[in-house]
Amino acid sequence: MGADRAMTMSIEVLSPGLYTTVQDLGRYGYQRHGVIVGGAMDTLAMRMANMLVGNEPNAAVLELTVKGPVLLFHQDALLAVCGADMQPAIDGVRIHSNRPVWVKKGSTLKFAHAKKGCRAYLAIAGGWEVPLVMGSRSTNVRAGFGGAWGRTLREKDRLEPGKPSELALFFAEQLQAKSKARNAGCGEMDWFVPQHVFPYQKDAVVRVMRGAEFGYFSEESRRQFFATPYQLAAQSDRMGYRLEGPQLALESPLELISAAVSTGTIQVPPNGQPIILLADRQTVGGYPKIGHVATVDLPILAQLRPGDRVQFQEVSLRKAQQALYEQETELQQIKLGIQINAGWRQSK
């Protein structure tokens, strides 16, 4: 792409927000080489935002943390915001989350501090066009690769969207006509994804399966783990949430060889305070594993902030799988509903 076109067909960062990165569903297949998976913390909100602008589920989005950026659009664009409520506004006019929004060239999109939740996701039709690194566009900030220059966004950065889908063009045509009729700089659909789809709670209840070393903890520790809420410590980040609460203790000393860990693994270091491993976790861990958060509830964790509380609820593997299946089924129903509401008929 030529420099002139890049200057005119792009989105410019006027203010980067607190911690804004490009993310997709993660970088899989390289953990054996020590490369983390990474990717969006709240994959439910990320996938929903992509769905609303006609993208594939794995299209790159912007992940906004606590406070979002200010963006200047040097081109028309179709976008959607899902996740935390950061009160998005275009040229000072509030827009709604959870629905497609068309933005006119020359408009400015601004986010505030999140009123509720922790992370929001900004999808643009065609996805954010950054290089693929090991099959993913997600940003690995610690290693300095992926995403936009391997780092969080900065002032004066410019990003470009990819090629929009036919569904995105269909949405954009509808909304452009709507905004012209109102002489407005943006237009948004009347229909939206209901908020109940996103199961966010400040004092969260999260389903957890027993970990490999659950039985090695004392009876009192096993009881307290599920009976007493924990609070997120200030040191929590994308790598893991450090929890403050009842101190968990092993029945007797235990020596472990480091083993593979996954998103949602709950380890207990020597201080007895659990750590939930998340998107930017290391690939192996050597602390006792007391539990694993059910995949279906990981989006709930992603929206918690330091100071929020989480209560663990024991669940069997079968019930955790069933809950995930039901969530995926609902997502497919919503995808179909989006197309029906918009009057979309895909050409063969």
FINU-468554 format. One line per field, with one value per residue (C-alpha): residue number from 1; z negated, y negated, x. Coordinates in steps of 0.02 Angstrom, whole numbers, plus 32768, in hexadecimal, padded with zeros to 4 digits. Each point is the difference from the previous one (the first is absolute). Layout:
N
num (NUM,...)
zz (Z,...)
yy (Y,...)
xx (X,...)
This chain:
348
num (1,2,3,4,5,6,7,8,9,10,11,12,13,14,15,16,17,18,19,20,21,22,23,24,25,26,27,28,29,30,31,32,33,34,35,36,37,38,39,40,41,42,43,44,45,46,47,48,49,50,51,52,53,54,55,56,57,58,59,60,61,62,63,64,65,66,67,68,69,70,71,72,73,74,75,76,77,78,79,80,81,82,83,84,85,86,87,88,89,90,91,92,93,94,95,96,97,98,99,100,101,102,103,104,105,106,107,108,109,110,111,112,113,114,115,116,117,118,119,120,121,122,123,124,125,126,127,128,129,130,131,132,133,134,135,136,137,138,139,140,141,142,143,144,145,146,147,148,149,150,151,152,153,154,155,156,157,158,159,160,161,162,163,164,165,166,167,168,169,170,171,172,173,174,175,176,177,178,179,180,181,182,183,184,185,186,187,188,189,190,191,192,193,194,195,196,197,198,199,200,201,202,203,204,205,206,207,208,209,210,211,212,213,214,215,216,217,218,219,220,221,222,223,224,225,226,227,228,229,230,231,232,233,234,235,236,237,238,239,240,241,242,243,244,245,246,247,248,249,250,251,252,253,254,255,256,257,258,259,260,261,262,263,264,265,266,267,268,269,270,271,272,273,274,275,276,277,278,279,280,281,282,283,284,285,286,287,288,289,290,291,292,293,294,295,296,297,298,299,300,301,302,303,304,305,306,307,308,309,310,311,312,313,314,315,316,317,318,319,320,321,322,323,324,325,326,327,328,329,330,331,332,333,334,335,336,337,338,339,340,341,342,343,344,345,346,347,348)
zz (8000,8032,7F7E,8046,7FF6,7F51,7FC7,8047,7FE2,7F49,7F4C,7F9B,7F46,7FAE,7F50,7FDF,7F63,7F6A,8051,80B2,8069,809D,7FD5,8054,7FB8,7FDE,8042,7FFA,802C,7FB6,7F45,800E,8035,7F6B,8064,7FA0,804A,7FD3,805B,7FC1,7F46,801F,809B,7FF1,8013,8085,806B,7FEB,8039,809B,8022,7FFF,808C,806B,7FD3,7FE3,7F45,8000,8054,7FA2,7F89,7F89,7F49,7F92,7F47,7F7E,806C,80BD,8087,8069,80B9,809B,809A,80A5,8059,7FEE,7F93,7FB6,7F4C,7F64,7F48,7F84,7F4E,7F76,8005,8031,803C,80B6,8059,80B2,800C,7F51,8024,7F9D,8065,7FC3,7FE4,8041,80AC,80A9,8011,80A0,7FEB,807E,803A,7F94,7F63,7F56,7F91,7F47,7F6C,7F48,7F63,7FF3,7F96,7FF6,802A,802D,80BA,809D,80B1,809C,80A1,80AB,80A1,804F,7F5D,7FD1,8086,7FA5,8032,7FD5,7F8C,7FE5,803F,7F90,7FFA,7F42,7FA2,7F92,7FA1,7F93,8096,806E,8099,8051,8006,8028,7FF1,7F70,7F7F,7FBD,806E,7FF9,8034,80BD,8029,809C,801C,809B,8010,8071,808A,7FC0,8020,806A,7F61,7FC0,80A2,7FF4,7F4E,8031,8091,7F8F,7F79,8076,8049,7F51,7FCA,809D,7FE1,7F51,803B,7F7D,7FFB,7FD1,8005,7F97,800F,7F9B,7FD0,7F8A,7FA1,7F53,7F6B,7FAC,807E,7FA5,7F50,7FA8,7F43,7F8B,7F7A,8072,7FEA,806B,801F,7FDB,801B,7F87,802F,8003,7F51,7FB0,7F8F,7FBC,7FA9,7F4D,7FE4,7FBB,8097,8078,7FA3,7FFA,80B8,8031,7F67,7FF1,8083,8039,8030,8098,7FCC,804F,8052,8073,80BC,80A5,7FC5,7F65,7F74,7F53,7F7C,7F4B,7F85,7F98,8000,804F,7FBE,8038,7F8C,800B,8068,80B8,8088,80B1,80AB,806A,8071,8088,7FC8,8058,7FF8,7F5F,7FA1,7F48,7FAD,7F49,7FDC,7F56,7FB7,8010,8069,80A4,80AC,8096,809F,8093,80B6,7FEF,7F88,8010,8058,7F66,7F45,7F68,7F75,7FC5,806A,7F93,808B,80B2,802D,807B,80AC,8007,7F69,8039,8049,7F52,7FBB,808F,7FCA,7F49,7FBC,7F68,7F66,804C,7FAF,8049,7FB4,8040,801E,801F,80A4,8055,80A8,8051,7FC1,8032,80B0,8009,7FCA,8087,8082,7FD0,800D,80AD,8038,7FC7,8060,80A0,7FE3,7FE7,80A0,8061,7FA8,8032,80B7,7FF7,7FA6,8084,808F,803F,8085,8029,80B9,8038)
yy (8000,7F55,7F7C,7F85,807F,8035,7F4C,7FEA,80AF,801C,7FE3,7F8E,800F,7F55,8049,80B7,801F,805D,80A6,801B,8091,805F,80AF,8096,80AD,8024,8051,80BE,8089,7FB3,8020,808F,7F7A,7F92,7F86,7FCA,800B,7F4F,7FBD,7FA9,8011,7FFF,806B,7FF6,7F42,8007,8080,7FA4,7F5B,8058,8050,7F56,7FBD,809D,803B,80AF,802A,7FF5,7F55,7F88,7F85,7F79,8033,7F67,800C,7F92,7F63,8002,7F9A,7F69,802D,7F91,8054,7FD0,806E,803B,809B,8080,802C,8051,7FF5,808C,8024,7F7F,7F60,7F7A,7F87,7FF3,7F5D,7FC3,7F45,7FEF,8063,80A1,809F,80A8,809C,80AC,7FC5,7FCF,7F47,7FA5,7F73,7F76,7FCC,7F73,8039,801A,8095,7FE6,8077,7FD4,8062,80A0,7FEA,80BC,808C,7FF5,8024,7FC9,803D,7F93,8060,7FB0,804B,8062,800D,7F9A,8021,8027,8085,80B7,8041,80BB,8008,7F77,7F43,7FFA,7F91,8050,7F64,8058,804E,7F67,804F,8011,7F83,7F4D,7FF8,807D,7F82,7F9F,7F75,7F54,7F51,7FE4,80BA,8026,80A2,803F,8074,8098,8028,7FFF,8091,7FF6,7FFC,7F6D,7FA1,8024,7FBB,7F68,7FD5,8005,7F96,7F83,7FDC,7FF1,7F83,7F97,7FF5,7FBE,7F95,8057,8038,80B1,807C,8098,8092,7FFD,80B6,803C,8096,8003,7FE2,80A4,805A,7FB8,804E,7F77,7FED,7F92,8086,8094,80B7,8069,80BB,8062,80B5,8055,7FF7,808B,7FD8,7FD5,809A,7FCE,7F66,8009,8023,7F50,7FB2,8064,7FC6,7F49,7FFF,8016,7FB0,7F57,7F74,7FC0,7F4E,7FD0,7FB5,7F63,8067,8059,7FF2,805E,8082,802E,7FC7,8004,801F,7FCB,8068,809F,8046,80AD,8083,80AC,8094,8022,7FBE,802B,7FFB,7FE8,7FFE,7F6C,8033,7FB2,7F85,7FB6,7F63,800D,806F,7FCF,8016,7FE9,7FBD,8014,7F66,805E,7F79,8047,7FBF,8017,8010,7F9F,7FD3,7FCC,808D,805F,80A8,8067,7FEE,8057,7FD2,8077,7FF0,7FFA,7FE1,7FCB,7F7B,8040,7FB4,7FBE,7F8F,7FB7,7F65,7FDC,7FFD,7F91,7F76,7FFC,7F75,7FFA,7FF6,8065,80A6,80AE,809A,80AD,8080,80B5,804B,80A7,800D,803D,7F6C,7F85,8048,7FF7,7F49,7FD7,805D,7F9C,7F5D,802E,8030,7F56,7FA8,8058,7FD2,7F4A,8003,803D,7F80,7F72,8030,8013,7F59,7FA8,8050,8054,8086,8049,8019,80AB)
xx (8000,8045,8026,7F80,7F74,8036,7FF2,7F51,7FB9,8024,7FCD,8073,801F,7FEC,800A,802B,7F9A,8045,8032,7FC3,8040,7FD2,7FC2,7FAF,7FD9,80B7,809E,7FEC,807B,809D,7FF2,807E,807D,7FD3,7F94,7F66,7F51,7FCB,7F68,7F63,7FDA,7F43,7FE8,7F43,7FFB,8087,7FA5,7F5B,804C,8046,7F59,7FA9,806F,7FFF,80AF,8040,800C,80BE,800E,8072,7FAC,803C,7FFB,7FE3,8029,7FA8,800F,7FF3,8057,7FCF,8001,7FF3,7FB5,8051,7F81,7F4E,7FF5,7F88,8026,7FB9,802D,7FDE,8036,801C,7F98,807E,7F7A,8039,7FD6,8015,8020,7FB8,7F61,7FEC,7FF0,7FC1,8067,7FCD,7FC5,804C,802E,8032,807E,801C,80AE,8043,7FA4,8051,7FD7,8022,7FF5,7FF7,802D,7F9C,7F63,7FEA,8079,80B8,801A,7FA4,801C,7FFC,7FE5,8009,7FBC,808E,8060,8099,8083,80A2,8080,7FE6,8089,7FFF,7F4D,7FBA,7FEA,7FFA,807C,8085,8038,8081,8057,7FE6,7FAE,7F56,7F72,8031,80BE,8000,7FC3,7F6D,7FBD,8050,7FCF,8010,7FFA,7F9B,7FA1,7FA9,7F6A,7FFE,7F84,7F4C,7F8B,7F62,7F99,8066,7FE6,7F46,7FFA,8068,7F8E,7F67,8050,804E,7F54,7FB9,8085,7FEA,7F45,8026,8094,806A,80B5,7FD1,7F71,7FD9,7F89,7F5E,8018,8088,8044,7FAC,8071,7FCF,806F,8097,7FFF,8062,7FF8,8065,7FF5,8014,7FD6,8075,7FF2,809E,8034,8076,80B7,8082,803F,7F58,8008,80AA,7FBA,7FC2,7F48,7FE7,8056,7F93,7F65,8033,8030,7F49,7FAE,8056,800B,80A9,802E,8067,80A7,8048,808A,7F84,801B,7FED,807E,7F9E,7F8D,804C,7F7C,7FF5,7F9D,800D,80B0,8003,8078,8039,7FE5,80BB,8093,7FF5,8085,7FC1,804F,7FC8,7F71,7F94,7F7B,7F69,7F98,7F9D,807A,8001,80AA,802C,80B0,8055,7FA7,7F5A,7FAA,7FBA,8031,7F8C,8067,7FB9,8023,80B7,802D,80A3,7FF4,8030,7FED,8049,7F87,7F76,7F63,7F65,7F84,7FD6,7F81,7F7D,801E,7F4E,8023,80A6,7FA7,7FBB,80B2,803C,7F89,8036,806E,8074,7F92,7F72,7FD3,7FF2,7FAC,802E,7F77,802F,7FC6,801E,8058,7F5F,7F9A,8089,8001,7F42,8002,807F,7F9A,7F65,8061,8042,7F50,7FBE,808B,7FCF,7F4A,8032,8066,7F69,7F91,8076,7FF1,7F42,7FE8,8067,7FA0,809F,7FF3,80A9,801D,8036)
